[in-house]
């Protein structure tokens, strides 16, 4: 069985992420979407919330499992029996960063390769950061987020606005 891992912070999972998930799920026997902890980021959603959001938008994909990890990706892949990391690419700078990480992961785990899937053109500009910015201005998010999670996202935006206005930024 070929097991691949699609890692990321997914804060929140976007329509672009979901596109990569669906495409990778068609290639591999099993795809593990793993919410990774990134110490350099201050996420809007908790780890558990992000896992739940991804589970909700992938419930129709029987070969997709959603997990989370605080471990090094190379170690996590070894433990889960995966030989492939899937990474989505939007632009040239994505490739430079992801290529470096692919080399490091392969050095740490020589059985691990990285497969790059380019974003479809309608998602090339899309990132979780842009979605958060758009959401803070009340933009229509239906082209950017899976419809199942838009209410959760809007609720989180409102709580964040309320906390900032109250002087309790979280």
C-alpha positions in Angstrom: 0.0 0.0 0.0 1.4 3.4 -1.0 0.9 5.9 1.8 1.5 9.6 1.3 1.4 12.5 3.7 0.2 16.0 2.9 1.5 18.1 5.8 0.7 21.7 6.6 -0.6 24.2 9.1 -4.1 24.4 7.3 -5.1 27.5 9.3 -7.7 27.3 7.8 -7.9 24.6 5.2 -8.6 26.4 1.9 -10.2 25.4 -1.4 -6.7 25.2 -2.8 -5.6 22.7 0.0 -8.8 20.7 -0.7 -7.9 20.5 -4.4 -4.5 19.1 -3.6 -6.0 16.7 -1.1 -8.5 15.4 -3.7 -5.8 15.1 -6.4 -3.4 13.3 -4.1 -6.1 10.9 -2.8 -6.6 9.8 -6.4 -2.9 8.9 -6.8 -2.2 7.1 -3.5 -3.8 4.2 -1.7 -3.9 6.2 1.5 -3.4 9.9 2.1 -2.7 11.2 5.6 -3.4 14.9 5.9 -1.3 15.9 8.8 -1.7 19.2 10.7 1.8 20.1 11.7 2.7 22.4 14.6 4.7 25.3 13.3 6.3 27.2 16.2 6.8 30.3 14.0 3.1 30.7 13.4 0.3 32.0 15.7 -2.7 30.0 14.4 -6.3 31.3 14.3 -7.7 27.8 14.9 -6.4 25.3 17.5 -4.8 22.1 16.4 -7.9 20.2 17.3 -10.2 22.6 15.4 -8.0 22.4 12.3 -8.1 18.6 12.4 -11.9 18.7 12.7 -12.3 21.2 9.9 -10.3 19.0 7.5 -12.2 15.9 8.6 -15.4 17.6 7.7 -14.3 18.7 4.2 -12.8 15.3 3.4 -15.5 13.0 4.8 -16.4 11.9 1.3 -12.8 10.6 0.6 -12.5 7.1 2.2 -8.8 6.8 1.7 -8.0 10.1 3.5 -7.1 10.1 7.2 -6.6 13.3 9.1 -4.0 13.5 11.9 -1.7 16.0 13.7 1.8 15.9 14.8 4.4 17.8 16.8 7.2 15.6 15.5 9.7 16.1 12.7 7.9 15.3 9.4 10.7 12.8 8.4 10.2 10.9 11.7 6.4 11.1 11.5 6.5 9.6 7.9 8.8 6.8 9.1 6.4 6.0 12.0 3.4 6.0 9.7 5.0 3.9 7.0 4.9 6.6 4.3 7.4 6.9 1.6 6.0 10.1 0.0 5.4 13.7 1.1 2.9 15.6 -1.0 3.5 19.4 -1.3 1.4 21.9 -3.2 3.2 24.6 -5.1 1.7 27.9 -6.1 4.7 29.9 -7.3 8.5 29.8 -7.8 9.2 30.9 -4.2 7.2 28.0 -3.0 9.4 25.6 -4.9 12.6 27.1 -3.5 11.4 26.7 0.1 9.8 23.2 -0.5 12.8 21.9 -2.4 15.1 22.7 0.5 12.7 21.0 2.9 12.5 18.0 0.6 16.2 17.6 0.6 16.3 17.9 4.4 13.5 15.3 4.9 15.3 12.9 2.5 18.5 13.4 4.4 16.7 12.6 7.7 14.8 9.7 6.2 16.4 8.3 3.0 13.2 6.3 2.2 11.2 9.5 2.0 10.6 11.3 -1.3 8.6 14.5 -2.0 6.1 14.8 -4.8 5.2 18.4 -5.9 1.7 19.0 -7.2 1.2 22.4 -8.8 -1.8 24.4 -7.8 -4.6 24.6 -10.4 -4.5 28.1 -11.9 -7.7 29.2 -10.0 -5.8 28.6 -6.7 -2.3 29.9 -7.5 -2.9 33.1 -5.5 -4.7 31.5 -2.6 -3.2 31.1 0.9 -4.6 30.9 4.4 -3.1 34.3 5.1 -5.0 35.9 2.2 -8.2 34.2 3.3 -7.8 35.6 6.8 -7.2 39.1 5.4 -10.2 38.9 3.2 -12.4 37.5 6.0 -11.4 40.4 8.3 -12.9 42.8 5.7 -16.1 40.8 5.2 -15.4 39.6 1.7 -17.4 36.8 0.1 -15.3 33.6 0.9 -17.2 31.1 -1.2 -14.4 30.9 -3.8 -11.7 30.5 -1.2 -13.0 28.2 1.5 -15.0 25.0 1.4 -18.6 26.0 2.1 -18.8 23.6 5.1 -16.3 25.6 7.1 -17.2 29.2 6.2 -19.5 29.6 9.3 -16.7 28.4 11.6 -14.3 30.7 9.9 -16.6 33.7 10.2 -17.3 33.0 13.8 -13.6 32.8 14.5 -13.0 36.2 12.7 -15.8 37.8 14.8 -14.3 36.5 18.0 -10.9 37.7 17.0 -12.3 41.2 16.2 -14.1 41.3 19.5 -10.9 40.3 21.4 -8.8 42.9 19.5 -11.4 45.6 20.2 -11.5 44.6 23.8 -7.7 44.7 24.1 -7.3 40.9 24.4 -5.8 39.9 21.1 -5.7 36.1 20.8 
